[in-house]
Amino acid sequence: TPGRGLPPPPAIPPGRRRFIIPNNGPPVEVPPVPLPDLTNYQHAVTLGTSLRQAIDLQGQGTQGVPVPTPSSSGGMMREEPALQVPTVCPNSSPGQWQQKDNTTSLLHEVLVKQEIILQQQRGLTKMVQDLFVAVAALQGLTTGGSVETRHHGIFPLADVQALMALERELGINATLAHELSSTLGLAGGSTVKDTVWRVLKGAMTNALAKGITWRGQNGKVAFERLHLKGIVIAAVRRNPVCVASIEVEIVNTIKKWFYWAGDRDGGRKRRMPVQPTPQPAQDSVQD
């Protein structure tokens, strides 16, 4: 403070006046630009709390414009363009949106074509497997039978007596199970369900399947305690499509096959109640 002998504070210098000195003519004074007007020429991107806010802000703003920056060079004043602010996310043009739509439709078309190819592949696999069964059967007739075709006379099992006779033979002959699994493995199939149903259809008739369940409920034969169960599972896994299949998946499919045995071969239609046939109306005869 002045009372303590301190020097007075320095005076604030007046604002500088800027002039443009042309080659010919008197200097021209440049009017000062107010701060609010100067900020209107500047372009800045303020990052919000998330990238989405920054993208929205960028979409609402405009491109950076040159900001007149005065600099002294020999008493001359020149304008220097301000650096362009890098954009966070460029504005998408209608052409870019059209390109995205084309990419989405192209991806959908590729997926549809892929599914068609897979269906055709499954159909071809089934045809090749059926052809292999026919060729193997023909070779068995001409050459006296191979391991795969030697036991075609055993299957399909027609009744419980034939099933029990086979079970007794399987308990005595250890190599018979492998030969029977090779025989039933010729059924083929495009999926686990298709393979299991083909193998069981080749192993027994549907009349015998009606008297069998997985656990043997209601006095029926328990399939889980038969030697034939292991033969069926081994035959299913001989199909390359079912090599990696777990036993639970195969067992569940076997249960469903026995469960729906009553509906096959017209069983569902026979159980439906018979609807009375409407009698045609007779015209009254007048004497």
Legacy VTK file of the C-alpha trace (Angstrom):
# vtk DataFile Version 3.0
C-alpha trace
ASCII
DATASET POLYDATA
POINTS 287 float
0.000 0.000 0.000
1.170 3.611 -0.498
1.347 4.105 3.280
4.250 1.671 3.601
6.461 3.245 0.941
5.859 0.659 -1.733
6.101 1.732 -5.351
2.826 2.306 -7.150
1.522 -0.494 -9.350
2.449 -0.329 -12.990
-0.054 1.287 -15.255
-1.989 -0.933 -17.623
-0.763 -0.221 -21.112
-3.375 0.777 -23.609
-4.499 -1.748 -26.139
-2.447 -2.063 -29.260
-3.735 -0.582 -32.430
-3.149 -2.625 -35.553
-2.660 -1.143 -39.011
-2.368 -2.590 -42.477
0.358 -0.840 -44.451
-0.320 -1.152 -48.170
2.410 -0.667 -50.746
0.882 2.569 -51.954
-1.292 4.645 -49.665
-1.702 5.560 -46.030
-1.943 2.920 -43.258
-5.392 1.506 -42.568
-6.349 0.727 -38.956
-7.808 -2.741 -38.289
-10.851 -2.555 -35.996
-10.584 -4.771 -32.892
-12.638 -7.963 -32.896
-14.710 -8.474 -29.730
-14.200 -11.770 -27.908
-17.765 -13.054 -28.452
-17.425 -12.444 -32.181
-14.049 -14.178 -32.237
-15.384 -17.302 -30.635
-18.012 -17.556 -33.339
-15.235 -18.166 -35.860
-13.562 -20.879 -33.854
-14.497 -24.550 -34.149
-13.937 -26.788 -31.178
-15.147 -30.272 -30.253
-15.835 -30.780 -26.599
-15.606 -34.411 -25.593
-18.469 -35.293 -23.311
-18.648 -37.991 -20.719
-18.862 -40.649 -23.401
-17.915 -41.187 -26.995
-21.573 -41.095 -28.011
-21.895 -37.492 -26.783
-18.844 -36.526 -28.773
-20.273 -38.176 -31.899
-23.622 -36.413 -31.464
-21.886 -33.085 -30.917
-19.797 -33.624 -34.010
-22.892 -34.388 -36.057
-24.525 -31.131 -34.986
-21.475 -28.910 -35.563
-19.875 -27.623 -38.730
-16.485 -28.098 -40.227
-13.611 -26.015 -38.910
-13.112 -22.652 -40.528
-9.929 -20.554 -40.659
-9.544 -18.267 -37.680
-7.863 -14.970 -38.465
-4.765 -14.856 -36.262
-2.826 -11.619 -36.450
0.948 -11.806 -36.313
3.434 -9.016 -36.714
5.998 -9.358 -39.441
7.774 -6.124 -40.264
4.760 -4.030 -39.336
2.541 -6.091 -41.585
-0.464 -8.098 -40.501
-1.363 -11.348 -42.212
-4.014 -13.977 -41.650
-2.970 -17.496 -40.726
-5.525 -20.318 -40.949
-6.093 -22.142 -37.708
-5.376 -25.871 -37.567
-8.275 -28.102 -38.484
-9.691 -29.980 -35.523
-9.721 -33.735 -36.238
-13.217 -35.094 -36.417
-14.308 -37.715 -33.916
-16.713 -39.412 -36.298
-17.230 -38.199 -39.849
-20.753 -37.379 -40.856
-22.334 -40.270 -42.732
-23.573 -39.367 -46.146
-26.592 -41.002 -47.825
-24.171 -42.994 -49.960
-22.536 -44.472 -46.882
-25.906 -45.471 -45.431
-26.766 -47.110 -48.763
-23.492 -49.018 -48.618
-24.352 -50.316 -45.124
-27.768 -51.499 -46.321
-26.170 -53.287 -49.259
-23.701 -55.013 -46.923
-26.507 -56.223 -44.647
-28.562 -57.614 -47.518
-25.471 -59.285 -48.979
-24.710 -60.971 -45.652
-28.304 -62.207 -45.408
-28.100 -63.645 -48.909
-24.840 -65.444 -48.065
-26.433 -67.041 -44.981
-29.449 -68.197 -46.997
-27.216 -69.738 -49.660
-25.158 -71.443 -46.950
-28.260 -73.055 -45.453
-29.318 -74.279 -48.904
-25.885 -75.827 -49.451
-26.048 -77.597 -46.066
-29.469 -79.048 -46.889
-28.191 -80.298 -50.235
-25.174 -81.812 -48.508
-27.387 -83.701 -46.067
-29.481 -85.002 -48.945
-26.404 -86.176 -50.849
-25.046 -87.871 -47.718
-28.293 -89.790 -47.308
-28.248 -90.862 -50.960
-24.648 -92.090 -50.719
-25.405 -94.055 -47.553
-28.457 -95.696 -49.120
-26.377 -96.596 -52.152
-23.703 -98.082 -49.901
-26.300 -100.276 -48.186
-27.590 -101.516 -51.539
-24.075 -102.284 -52.808
-23.176 -104.099 -49.589
-26.318 -106.218 -49.811
-25.565 -107.060 -53.441
-22.005 -108.063 -52.576
-23.318 -110.287 -49.813
-25.532 -112.124 -52.294
-22.744 -112.651 -54.827
-19.782 -113.433 -52.546
-21.483 -115.392 -49.807
-21.775 -112.519 -47.327
-19.344 -110.275 -45.452
-19.183 -109.393 -41.777
-21.568 -106.481 -42.359
-24.138 -108.458 -44.367
-23.816 -111.867 -42.735
-26.549 -111.194 -40.153
-29.143 -109.524 -42.327
-31.329 -112.577 -41.767
-31.548 -111.819 -38.041
-32.998 -108.366 -38.451
-35.546 -107.004 -38.120
-36.608 -108.813 -34.962
-40.299 -109.601 -35.207
-41.342 -110.565 -31.659
-40.173 -110.874 -28.072
-39.168 -114.541 -28.559
-36.700 -113.593 -31.302
-35.369 -110.771 -29.125
-34.763 -113.060 -26.145
-33.103 -115.677 -28.365
-30.721 -113.017 -29.660
-29.993 -111.867 -26.110
-29.039 -115.408 -25.083
-26.738 -115.736 -28.087
-25.114 -112.369 -27.328
-24.376 -113.557 -23.796
-22.479 -116.556 -25.192
-20.781 -115.172 -28.323
-18.562 -112.166 -27.505
-17.776 -111.285 -31.142
-21.388 -111.317 -32.285
-22.106 -107.869 -30.833
-19.388 -106.244 -32.951
-20.634 -107.966 -36.093
-24.230 -106.924 -35.439
-23.223 -103.307 -34.820
-21.434 -103.354 -38.179
-24.570 -104.720 -39.812
-26.893 -102.128 -38.276
-24.327 -99.386 -38.899
-25.036 -99.608 -42.626
-28.332 -97.784 -42.046
-26.635 -94.378 -42.274
-28.400 -91.094 -41.610
-27.861 -87.358 -41.946
-28.368 -86.460 -38.252
-28.283 -88.219 -34.886
-32.076 -88.549 -34.858
-32.185 -89.838 -38.425
-29.412 -92.354 -37.712
-30.995 -93.682 -34.501
-34.392 -94.089 -36.141
-32.869 -95.884 -39.128
-30.864 -98.268 -36.906
-33.837 -99.138 -34.688
-36.116 -99.563 -37.685
-33.622 -102.025 -39.126
-33.220 -103.822 -35.794
-36.888 -104.567 -35.013
-40.385 -104.230 -36.346
-42.737 -101.581 -35.041
-44.973 -104.289 -33.562
-42.104 -105.383 -31.319
-41.225 -101.762 -30.493
-44.705 -101.250 -29.022
-43.844 -103.780 -26.294
-40.548 -102.106 -25.344
-39.769 -98.990 -23.329
-36.499 -97.663 -21.995
-37.141 -98.614 -18.344
-39.777 -101.309 -18.905
-42.842 -99.589 -17.482
-46.265 -101.275 -17.531
-44.844 -104.776 -17.896
-42.954 -104.033 -21.117
-39.382 -105.057 -21.953
-36.706 -102.749 -20.508
-34.423 -101.778 -23.376
-31.749 -100.318 -21.083
-30.983 -103.816 -19.693
-30.600 -105.511 -23.089
-27.357 -106.314 -24.900
-29.038 -104.829 -27.944
-28.778 -101.365 -26.393
-24.984 -101.330 -26.667
-25.191 -102.687 -30.214
-27.558 -99.896 -31.270
-25.368 -97.174 -29.727
-22.247 -98.615 -31.379
-24.066 -98.808 -34.723
-25.114 -95.165 -34.463
-21.544 -94.068 -33.788
-20.293 -95.888 -36.867
-21.910 -93.115 -38.862
-19.319 -90.307 -39.367
-22.047 -87.766 -38.609
-22.523 -89.224 -35.104
-18.930 -90.006 -34.122
-18.715 -87.120 -31.643
-22.261 -87.555 -30.303
-22.561 -88.088 -26.568
-24.429 -91.108 -25.231
-27.104 -88.980 -23.542
-28.182 -87.543 -26.892
-28.392 -90.994 -28.449
-30.295 -92.419 -25.464
-32.857 -89.598 -25.496
-33.481 -90.225 -29.188
-33.948 -93.960 -28.513
-36.517 -93.154 -25.814
-38.478 -90.974 -28.227
-38.446 -93.701 -30.879
-40.043 -96.208 -28.515
-42.430 -93.556 -27.172
-43.849 -92.818 -30.620
-44.077 -96.471 -31.665
-47.833 -96.501 -31.064
-48.361 -93.626 -33.500
-46.440 -95.179 -36.375
-47.953 -97.343 -39.090
-51.317 -95.635 -38.754
-51.636 -96.163 -34.991
-52.742 -92.627 -34.254
-55.444 -92.768 -36.893
-56.786 -96.061 -35.532
-57.042 -94.606 -32.010
-59.077 -91.638 -33.148
-62.788 -91.955 -32.325
-64.885 -92.895 -35.278
-67.130 -90.052 -36.316
-70.703 -91.147 -37.085
-71.513 -90.921 -40.734
-74.346 -88.458 -41.303
-77.370 -90.075 -42.904
-78.727 -88.374 -45.998
-82.064 -86.681 -45.471
-84.919 -88.655 -46.993
-87.704 -86.824 -48.698
-91.121 -87.512 -47.276
-93.309 -89.432 -49.655
-96.823 -88.225 -49.870
-99.522 -90.716 -50.809
LINES 1 288
287 0 1 2 3 4 5 6 7 8 9 10 11 12 13 14 15 16 17 18 19 20 21 22 23 24 25 26 27 28 29 30 31 32 33 34 35 36 37 38 39 40 41 42 43 44 45 46 47 48 49 50 51 52 53 54 55 56 57 58 59 60 61 62 63 64 65 66 67 68 69 70 71 72 73 74 75 76 77 78 79 80 81 82 83 84 85 86 87 88 89 90 91 92 93 94 95 96 97 98 99 100 101 102 103 104 105 106 107 108 109 110 111 112 113 114 115 116 117 118 119 120 121 122 123 124 125 126 127 128 129 130 131 132 133 134 135 136 137 138 139 140 141 142 143 144 145 146 147 148 149 150 151 152 153 154 155 156 157 158 159 160 161 162 163 164 165 166 167 168 169 170 171 172 173 174 175 176 177 178 179 180 181 182 183 184 185 186 187 188 189 190 191 192 193 194 195 196 197 198 199 200 201 202 203 204 205 206 207 208 209 210 211 212 213 214 215 216 217 218 219 220 221 222 223 224 225 226 227 228 229 230 231 232 233 234 235 236 237 238 239 240 241 242 243 244 245 246 247 248 249 250 251 252 253 254 255 256 257 258 259 260 261 262 263 264 265 266 267 268 269 270 271 272 273 274 275 276 277 278 279 280 281 282 283 284 285 286
